[in-house]
Amino acid sequence: MKLILSFNSLFFGFILYFTFVQDLILVRTFAVSFVVFTTYGCLAWILLKNRNKENSEIILFSTVVFAFYLILNLFRMSYVFMAPNLVIYNQSSLFNSVYFSSLLILEVIWVTLFFTLTGIRNRQEIREAKEHFEQIFQTSPEAILITRLSDGKIINLNEGFVNTTGYSQEEAIGNSPLDLSIWKNPEARNQMLNELKEKGYCQNVEFEFRKKDNSLFTGIISSRIITVSGEEQLISITRDISDRKEVELIIKEKNKELNELNATKDKFFSIIAHDLKSPLSGFLGITQLMSEGSGKIEPEEFHSLGKSLHESANNLYSLLENLLEWSRMQRGIIEFRPDKLNLYMSVEETLTNIYDFSKQKGIQISNLVQKNITVDADISMLNSVLRNLVSNSVKFSNNGSLVEIGTDFSERNEIKIFVKDSGIGMKPELKERLFQMDQKVTRKGTRGETSTGLGLLLCKEFMDRHNGKIWVESMENQGSTFWISLPILG
């Protein structure tokens, strides 16, 4: 730019000098012809240098015209020295007539050339922009769809749409998304259209969509209304976020598991802090009484203290046994090893283990299970479940009552086992909290026996491992019936 300004300044200074200082018309004529010759020579060179397939013909034509004019200017500069009368502006001559007529024609051609080349360049830029957009449009992994706003028909789509939905271009173009049943809920599309008509766009809205194979996926869609050739069109970009939703679901499940583990930990420490403290405090109190007054204790009182010690030891042993099994279960140490078991024999083994406890309260336990029933279960887990349920029935039954263990075959391929008592029962609100990990359920037995509720949680864990169920039917002061279900082997 500085070079051009410097050249123009030098040229105009030169012309002004030889006009007002020294009026030499031949010098001015030579200078103007030289500048015109140089300028159009440069223009011709630039045009030829930037020639391409699209503008080649018009540039070659213009270069020929420029070349003719350059020759005229070359003759004009020569005539300044050889025949000055032929080139002076105020002299009438054939050369001047041809020269100035050519100049007029050249200016018309130059203006035409300028607008033609500008049009060609604009069309080229538009084509390049279109090709650039087409490349982005086709290579984008998101599903891009262009539809008419008036009838919803698909005008164009990209490979991302084909890969996401499974519909080919031939199947989709000319139909609407509703015709293809792409929207799981057509009302959702109407909601999006209403928002578009209000705002002109919608951004990152989550909807459910359906593929060609009828499988569903979750997508985030952004849409905008555009106008092309006076027609309103809708361009929509949809990203499949099904994988992200699955990850979010996994994270949610993991958070749920973590919360359950935290609840388990809180339950575990709560039991250790409270329920172990009670029997140990009893031990300390009784042993202190025995040590301080061992010579003054009557045999009957000594017998009573020994009985209390035995009950405390029994409760403590039962609690520690459940705590040990619970801890092993949570740490994954207990392996699940199902096998074919005779249910009657498992019940008999359980009754043997709690015989002394039931005898102290004068409670009769009746085994109503048929002797030939076989179940598919882990023997350790099943015995633990039966032991907890039967001992609970004895604990909350009145002296001299009856506890029954039996089976129900009302469901196909499933056996239901019940433990029924006629004890104190429970209120509905207590019943609802029994198998919830974050609920602490403790109450005294009919003879003041302690209870933590941990045994029932352990039962539920073991039944979950068997893909079985555990539930209870109970009414206050009318007894309780605990049920478990297990698969039957033929």
KAMO-V920387 format. One record per residue. RES is the residue in three letters. PSI is psi in radians with two decimals (* if undefined). Layout:
RES_PSI ; RES_PSI
This chain:
MET_-0.73 ; LYS_-0.66 ; LEU_-0.73 ; ILE_-0.77 ; LEU_-0.71 ; SER_-0.73 ; PHE_-0.78 ; ASN_-0.73 ; SER_-0.75 ; LEU_-0.71 ; PHE_-0.84 ; PHE_-0.59 ; GLY_-0.71 ; PHE_-0.79 ; ILE_-0.78 ; LEU_-0.67 ; TYR_-0.81 ; PHE_0.20 ; THR_-0.83 ; PHE_-0.52 ; VAL_-0.94 ; GLN_1.94 ; ASP_1.48 ; LEU_1.69 ; ILE_-0.56 ; LEU_-0.64 ; VAL_-0.77 ; ARG_-0.71 ; THR_-0.74 ; PHE_-0.73 ; ALA_-0.80 ; VAL_-0.77 ; SER_-0.69 ; PHE_-0.76 ; VAL_-0.75 ; VAL_-0.74 ; PHE_-0.80 ; THR_-0.77 ; THR_-0.89 ; TYR_-0.49 ; GLY_-0.76 ; CYS_-0.72 ; LEU_-0.74 ; ALA_-0.71 ; TRP_-0.75 ; ILE_-0.74 ; LEU_-0.79 ; LEU_-0.63 ; LYS_-0.58 ; ASN_0.35 ; ARG_2.43 ; ASN_-3.09 ; LYS_-0.58 ; GLU_-0.63 ; ASN_0.22 ; SER_-0.78 ; GLU_-0.79 ; ILE_-0.54 ; ILE_-0.69 ; LEU_-0.72 ; PHE_-0.79 ; SER_-0.62 ; THR_-0.67 ; VAL_-0.74 ; VAL_-0.77 ; PHE_-0.68 ; ALA_-0.72 ; PHE_-0.74 ; TYR_-0.59 ; LEU_-0.69 ; ILE_-0.74 ; LEU_-0.75 ; ASN_-0.56 ; LEU_-0.74 ; PHE_-0.68 ; ARG_-0.75 ; MET_-0.58 ; SER_-0.69 ; TYR_-0.35 ; VAL_-0.64 ; PHE_-0.55 ; MET_-0.73 ; ALA_1.32 ; PRO_-0.59 ; ASN_-0.33 ; LEU_-0.36 ; VAL_-0.10 ; ILE_2.40 ; TYR_-0.68 ; ASN_0.14 ; GLN_2.33 ; SER_2.11 ; SER_2.79 ; LEU_-0.67 ; PHE_-0.76 ; ASN_-0.67 ; SER_-0.81 ; VAL_-0.74 ; TYR_-0.88 ; PHE_-0.53 ; SER_-0.72 ; SER_-0.66 ; LEU_-0.72 ; LEU_-0.80 ; ILE_-0.71 ; LEU_-0.69 ; GLU_-0.71 ; VAL_-0.77 ; ILE_-0.69 ; TRP_-0.77 ; VAL_-0.77 ; THR_-0.75 ; LEU_-0.73 ; PHE_-0.87 ; PHE_-0.62 ; THR_-0.83 ; LEU_-0.64 ; THR_-0.76 ; GLY_-0.75 ; ILE_-0.75 ; ARG_-0.72 ; ASN_-0.77 ; ARG_-0.64 ; GLN_-0.75 ; GLU_-0.68 ; ILE_-0.75 ; ARG_-0.72 ; GLU_-0.73 ; ALA_-0.69 ; LYS_-0.75 ; GLU_-0.67 ; HIS_-0.79 ; PHE_-0.70 ; GLU_-0.69 ; GLN_-0.79 ; ILE_-0.76 ; PHE_-0.78 ; GLN_-0.55 ; THR_-0.16 ; SER_2.33 ; PRO_-0.34 ; GLU_2.69 ; ALA_2.00 ; ILE_2.30 ; LEU_2.34 ; ILE_2.12 ; THR_2.73 ; ARG_2.36 ; LEU_-0.48 ; SER_-0.82 ; ASP_-0.03 ; GLY_0.10 ; LYS_2.49 ; ILE_2.19 ; ILE_-0.73 ; ASN_2.73 ; LEU_2.90 ; ASN_3.11 ; GLU_-0.54 ; GLY_-0.65 ; PHE_-0.74 ; VAL_-0.79 ; ASN_-0.59 ; THR_-0.77 ; THR_-0.41 ; GLY_-0.08 ; TYR_2.35 ; SER_2.93 ; GLN_-0.71 ; GLU_-0.63 ; GLU_-0.55 ; ALA_-0.78 ; ILE_2.28 ; GLY_-0.28 ; ASN_2.90 ; SER_2.79 ; PRO_-0.55 ; LEU_-0.65 ; ASP_-0.61 ; LEU_-0.05 ; SER_0.63 ; ILE_-0.62 ; TRP_2.19 ; LYS_-0.73 ; ASN_1.81 ; PRO_-0.49 ; GLU_-0.54 ; ALA_-0.64 ; ARG_-0.69 ; ASN_-0.65 ; GLN_-0.72 ; MET_-0.73 ; LEU_-0.67 ; ASN_-0.73 ; GLU_-0.68 ; LEU_-0.74 ; LYS_-0.49 ; GLU_-0.80 ; LYS_-0.44 ; GLY_-0.13 ; TYR_2.85 ; CYS_2.57 ; GLN_2.15 ; ASN_1.04 ; VAL_2.37 ; GLU_2.25 ; PHE_2.90 ; GLU_2.35 ; PHE_2.84 ; ARG_2.34 ; LYS_3.10 ; LYS_-0.60 ; ASP_0.22 ; ASN_0.05 ; SER_2.65 ; LEU_2.65 ; PHE_2.71 ; THR_2.28 ; GLY_2.61 ; ILE_2.13 ; ILE_2.41 ; SER_2.28 ; SER_2.71 ; ARG_2.50 ; ILE_2.23 ; ILE_2.80 ; THR_2.12 ; VAL_2.08 ; SER_0.72 ; GLY_0.03 ; GLU_2.28 ; GLU_2.24 ; GLN_2.79 ; LEU_2.10 ; ILE_2.22 ; SER_2.37 ; ILE_2.11 ; THR_2.26 ; ARG_2.24 ; ASP_2.02 ; ILE_0.42 ; SER_-0.74 ; ASP_-0.71 ; ARG_-0.66 ; LYS_-0.66 ; GLU_-0.72 ; VAL_-0.74 ; GLU_-0.67 ; LEU_-0.72 ; ILE_-0.75 ; ILE_-0.70 ; LYS_-0.75 ; GLU_-0.71 ; LYS_-0.67 ; ASN_-0.66 ; LYS_-0.78 ; GLU_-0.70 ; LEU_-0.73 ; ASN_-0.68 ; GLU_-0.67 ; LEU_-0.67 ; ASN_-0.68 ; ALA_-0.67 ; THR_-0.78 ; LYS_-0.78 ; ASP_-0.71 ; LYS_-0.76 ; PHE_-0.86 ; PHE_-0.59 ; SER_-0.73 ; ILE_-0.79 ; ILE_-0.76 ; ALA_-0.62 ; HIS_-0.92 ; ASP_-0.49 ; LEU_-0.46 ; LYS_-0.64 ; SER_-0.93 ; PRO_-0.58 ; LEU_-0.62 ; SER_-0.66 ; GLY_-0.75 ; PHE_-0.83 ; LEU_-0.74 ; GLY_-0.80 ; ILE_-0.79 ; THR_-0.60 ; GLN_-0.73 ; LEU_-0.72 ; MET_-0.66 ; SER_-0.62 ; GLU_-0.53 ; GLY_0.66 ; SER_-0.57 ; GLY_-0.22 ; LYS_-0.11 ; ILE_2.24 ; GLU_2.69 ; PRO_-0.67 ; GLU_-0.74 ; GLU_-0.66 ; PHE_-0.69 ; HIS_-0.69 ; SER_-0.71 ; LEU_-0.70 ; GLY_-0.68 ; LYS_-0.70 ; SER_-0.71 ; LEU_-0.73 ; HIS_-0.74 ; GLU_-0.74 ; SER_-0.73 ; ALA_-0.69 ; ASN_-0.76 ; ASN_-0.72 ; LEU_-0.71 ; TYR_-0.76 ; SER_-0.74 ; LEU_-0.82 ; LEU_-0.64 ; GLU_-0.80 ; ASN_-0.72 ; LEU_-0.70 ; LEU_-0.80 ; GLU_-0.71 ; TRP_-0.83 ; SER_-0.77 ; ARG_-0.63 ; MET_-0.79 ; GLN_-0.53 ; ARG_-0.02 ; GLY_0.32 ; ILE_-0.61 ; ILE_2.08 ; GLU_2.51 ; PHE_1.94 ; ARG_1.43 ; PRO_2.59 ; ASP_2.97 ; LYS_2.10 ; LEU_2.54 ; ASN_1.98 ; LEU_-0.68 ; TYR_-0.78 ; MET_-0.63 ; SER_-0.72 ; VAL_-0.75 ; GLU_-0.70 ; GLU_-0.69 ; THR_-0.77 ; LEU_-0.60 ; THR_-0.67 ; ASN_-0.47 ; ILE_0.32 ; TYR_-0.80 ; ASP_-0.72 ; PHE_-0.79 ; SER_-0.57 ; LYS_-0.65 ; GLN_-0.57 ; LYS_0.02 ; GLY_0.55 ; ILE_2.26 ; GLN_2.34 ; ILE_2.17 ; SER_2.14 ; ASN_1.83 ; LEU_0.14 ; VAL_2.37 ; GLN_2.55 ; LYS_-0.25 ; ASN_0.23 ; ILE_2.25 ; THR_2.35 ; VAL_2.76 ; ASP_1.81 ; ALA_2.81 ; ASP_2.14 ; ILE_-0.71 ; SER_-0.78 ; MET_-0.75 ; LEU_-0.75 ; ASN_-0.65 ; SER_-0.73 ; VAL_-0.85 ; LEU_-0.74 ; ARG_-0.75 ; ASN_-0.76 ; LEU_-0.76 ; VAL_-0.76 ; SER_-0.61 ; ASN_-0.73 ; SER_-0.72 ; VAL_-0.72 ; LYS_-0.66 ; PHE_0.32 ; SER_2.63 ; ASN_2.73 ; ASN_2.41 ; GLY_0.10 ; SER_-3.04 ; LEU_2.39 ; VAL_2.30 ; GLU_2.47 ; ILE_2.15 ; GLY_-3.01 ; THR_2.80 ; ASP_2.24 ; PHE_0.52 ; SER_-0.38 ; GLU_2.44 ; ARG_2.42 ; ASN_0.43 ; GLU_2.41 ; ILE_2.34 ; LYS_2.28 ; ILE_2.28 ; PHE_2.62 ; VAL_1.95 ; LYS_2.36 ; ASP_2.94 ; SER_0.69 ; GLY_-2.52 ; ILE_-0.24 ; GLY_-2.82 ; MET_2.75 ; LYS_2.74 ; PRO_-0.71 ; GLU_-0.57 ; LEU_-0.69 ; LYS_-0.64 ; GLU_-0.38 ; ARG_-0.06 ; LEU_-0.80 ; PHE_0.35 ; GLN_2.23 ; MET_-0.59 ; ASP_0.16 ; GLN_2.33 ; LYS_2.07 ; VAL_1.85 ; THR_2.43 ; ARG_2.83 ; LYS_2.60 ; GLY_-3.09 ; THR_-0.30 ; ARG_0.45 ; GLY_0.22 ; GLU_2.46 ; THR_2.72 ; SER_2.41 ; THR_-0.32 ; GLY_-0.12 ; LEU_-0.62 ; GLY_-0.70 ; LEU_-0.63 ; LEU_-0.68 ; LEU_-0.70 ; CYS_-0.76 ; LYS_-0.73 ; GLU_-0.80 ; PHE_-0.65 ; MET_-0.59 ; ASP_-0.65 ; ARG_-0.48 ; HIS_0.05 ; ASN_0.53 ; GLY_-2.95 ; LYS_2.78 ; ILE_2.35 ; TRP_3.04 ; VAL_2.54 ; GLU_2.18 ; SER_2.61 ; MET_2.48 ; GLU_2.30 ; ASN_0.18 ; GLN_0.12 ; GLY_3.08 ; SER_2.63 ; THR_1.98 ; PHE_2.38 ; TRP_2.49 ; ILE_2.68 ; SER_2.44 ; LEU_2.69 ; PRO_2.60 ; ILE_2.40 ; LEU_2.40 ; GLY_*
